[in-house]
Amino acid sequence: MDEIKKRLERELSHTMQRIRHMGGVNTMEELGGGRGDNTPLADEVDVIRLNEDREMNFATRSLLVERANKLAEALERLRGGEYGVCEECGEAIAPPGSASCRK
């Protein structure tokens, strides 16, 4: 179980680093460039590209946060002695390649 704990902790740390690295996602207001503006982002294509980039960043960040939460939950189950037990039926989850939980 120590190896599993170390692996989960490494994955959680790596995921948290990626979330921190993404930092705050810049918004249009922070960068300027609304319609009728003469800044470089006034061009409609640039605005569309900025919106797409922002949406991708939000989606990626959301997936990373979800992953971090699942890893933290797995670590908590490990600490509580519940790791490797099916949450639905309460039976032990078999290692890969062997018979597994029926649910």
C-alpha atoms as a printed R data frame, in Angstrom:
    type eleno elety resid chain resno       x       y       z
1   ATOM     1    CA   MET     A     1   0.000   0.000   0.000
2   ATOM     2    CA   ASP     A     2   2.954   2.347   0.513
3   ATOM     3    CA   GLU     A     3   3.732   2.240  -3.216
4   ATOM     4    CA   ILE     A     4   0.108   3.043  -4.055
5   ATOM     5    CA   LYS     A     5   0.134   5.929  -1.575
6   ATOM     6    CA   LYS     A     6   3.360   7.337  -3.043
7   ATOM     7    CA   ARG     A     7   1.977   7.054  -6.574
8   ATOM     8    CA   LEU     A     8  -1.278   8.796  -5.640
9   ATOM     9    CA   GLU     A     9   0.630  11.549  -3.830
10  ATOM    10    CA   ARG     A    10   2.938  12.055  -6.841
11  ATOM    11    CA   GLU     A    11  -0.003  12.227  -9.224
12  ATOM    12    CA   LEU     A    12  -1.848  14.665  -6.946
13  ATOM    13    CA   SER     A    13   1.250  16.850  -6.616
14  ATOM    14    CA   HIS     A    14   1.777  16.856 -10.396
15  ATOM    15    CA   THR     A    15  -1.886  17.707 -11.019
16  ATOM    16    CA   MET     A    16  -1.769  20.551  -8.477
17  ATOM    17    CA   GLN     A    17   1.393  21.910 -10.127
18  ATOM    18    CA   ARG     A    18  -0.381  21.939 -13.487
19  ATOM    19    CA   ILE     A    19  -3.348  23.792 -11.971
20  ATOM    20    CA   ARG     A    20  -1.029  26.376 -10.363
21  ATOM    21    CA   HIS     A    21   0.961  26.693 -13.594
22  ATOM    22    CA   MET     A    22  -2.214  27.561 -15.472
23  ATOM    23    CA   GLY     A    23  -2.789  30.367 -12.984
24  ATOM    24    CA   GLY     A    24  -5.647  32.709 -13.550
25  ATOM    25    CA   VAL     A    25  -7.109  32.689 -17.007
26  ATOM    26    CA   ASN     A    26  -6.918  36.132 -18.597
27  ATOM    27    CA   THR     A    27 -10.214  37.702 -19.455
28  ATOM    28    CA   MET     A    28 -11.063  40.030 -22.303
29  ATOM    29    CA   GLU     A    29 -11.313  42.915 -19.846
30  ATOM    30    CA   GLU     A    30  -7.786  42.297 -18.615
31  ATOM    31    CA   LEU     A    31  -6.385  42.232 -22.130
32  ATOM    32    CA   GLY     A    32  -8.519  44.965 -23.658
33  ATOM    33    CA   GLY     A    33  -9.868  44.839 -27.155
34  ATOM    34    CA   GLY     A    34 -13.611  45.266 -27.221
35  ATOM    35    CA   ARG     A    35 -15.563  46.195 -30.378
36  ATOM    36    CA   GLY     A    36 -14.847  49.681 -31.603
37  ATOM    37    CA   ASP     A    37 -11.499  49.608 -29.860
38  ATOM    38    CA   ASN     A    38  -8.290  50.347 -31.777
39  ATOM    39    CA   THR     A    39  -6.147  47.879 -29.827
40  ATOM    40    CA   PRO     A    40  -4.631  44.835 -31.569
41  ATOM    41    CA   LEU     A    41  -7.444  42.641 -30.200
42  ATOM    42    CA   ALA     A    42 -10.087  44.760 -31.898
43  ATOM    43    CA   ASP     A    43  -9.901  42.442 -34.884
44  ATOM    44    CA   GLU     A    44 -12.836  39.994 -34.740
45  ATOM    45    CA   VAL     A    45 -10.661  36.950 -35.462
46  ATOM    46    CA   ASP     A    46  -8.394  37.805 -32.542
47  ATOM    47    CA   VAL     A    47 -11.398  38.130 -30.241
48  ATOM    48    CA   ILE     A    48 -12.740  34.746 -31.385
49  ATOM    49    CA   ARG     A    49  -9.326  33.138 -30.904
50  ATOM    50    CA   LEU     A    50  -9.018  34.660 -27.434
51  ATOM    51    CA   ASN     A    51 -12.457  33.332 -26.480
52  ATOM    52    CA   GLU     A    52 -11.577  29.854 -27.756
53  ATOM    53    CA   ASP     A    53  -8.305  29.860 -25.811
54  ATOM    54    CA   ARG     A    54 -10.075  31.012 -22.662
55  ATOM    55    CA   GLU     A    55 -12.750  28.290 -22.998
56  ATOM    56    CA   MET     A    56 -10.099  25.611 -23.539
57  ATOM    57    CA   ASN     A    57  -8.225  26.828 -20.454
58  ATOM    58    CA   PHE     A    58 -11.406  26.720 -18.372
59  ATOM    59    CA   ALA     A    59 -12.214  23.209 -19.612
60  ATOM    60    CA   THR     A    60  -8.676  21.957 -18.992
61  ATOM    61    CA   ARG     A    61  -8.576  23.521 -15.546
62  ATOM    62    CA   SER     A    62 -11.951  21.979 -14.705
63  ATOM    63    CA   LEU     A    63 -10.713  18.509 -15.704
64  ATOM    64    CA   LEU     A    64  -7.542  18.963 -13.654
65  ATOM    65    CA   VAL     A    65  -9.518  20.055 -10.589
66  ATOM    66    CA   GLU     A    66 -11.801  17.023 -10.982
67  ATOM    67    CA   ARG     A    67  -8.750  14.748 -11.218
68  ATOM    68    CA   ALA     A    68  -7.169  16.354  -8.142
69  ATOM    69    CA   ASN     A    69 -10.385  15.823  -6.187
70  ATOM    70    CA   LYS     A    70 -10.542  12.144  -7.189
71  ATOM    71    CA   LEU     A    71  -6.894  11.610  -6.240
72  ATOM    72    CA   ALA     A    72  -7.449  13.316  -2.874
73  ATOM    73    CA   GLU     A    73 -10.509  11.120  -2.271
74  ATOM    74    CA   ALA     A    74  -8.488   8.000  -3.096
75  ATOM    75    CA   LEU     A    75  -5.773   9.068  -0.650
76  ATOM    76    CA   GLU     A    76  -8.406   9.675   2.017
77  ATOM    77    CA   ARG     A    77  -9.871   6.194   1.428
78  ATOM    78    CA   LEU     A    78  -6.360   4.747   1.653
79  ATOM    79    CA   ARG     A    79  -5.737   6.498   4.987
80  ATOM    80    CA   GLY     A    80  -9.112   5.296   6.269
81  ATOM    81    CA   GLY     A    81  -8.465   1.704   5.256
82  ATOM    82    CA   GLU     A    82 -11.212   1.803   2.627
83  ATOM    83    CA   TYR     A    83  -8.997   1.873  -0.471
84  ATOM    84    CA   GLY     A    84  -9.502  -1.178  -2.678
85  ATOM    85    CA   VAL     A    85 -13.065  -1.749  -1.465
86  ATOM    86    CA   CYS     A    86 -15.989  -1.355  -3.856
87  ATOM    87    CA   GLU     A    87 -18.148   1.582  -2.761
88  ATOM    88    CA   GLU     A    88 -21.278  -0.099  -4.160
89  ATOM    89    CA   CYS     A    89 -21.073  -3.638  -2.771
90  ATOM    90    CA   GLY     A    90 -18.368  -3.407  -0.088
91  ATOM    91    CA   GLU     A    91 -16.304  -6.280  -1.527
92  ATOM    92    CA   ALA     A    92 -12.556  -6.077  -2.058
93  ATOM    93    CA   ILE     A    93 -11.541  -4.979  -5.530
94  ATOM    94    CA   ALA     A    94  -9.329  -7.620  -7.113
95  ATOM    95    CA   PRO     A    95  -5.982  -6.670  -8.667
96  ATOM    96    CA   PRO     A    96  -5.949  -6.152 -12.439
97  ATOM    97    CA   GLY     A    97  -6.138  -9.363 -14.418
98  ATOM    98    CA   SER     A    98  -8.106 -11.326 -11.834
99  ATOM    99    CA   ALA     A    99 -11.806 -11.645 -11.067
100 ATOM   100    CA   SER     A   100 -13.236  -8.317 -10.004
101 ATOM   101    CA   CYS     A   101 -16.233  -6.961  -8.159
102 ATOM   102    CA   ARG     A   102 -19.516  -8.121  -9.616
103 ATOM   103    CA   LYS     A   103 -20.964  -4.586  -9.860
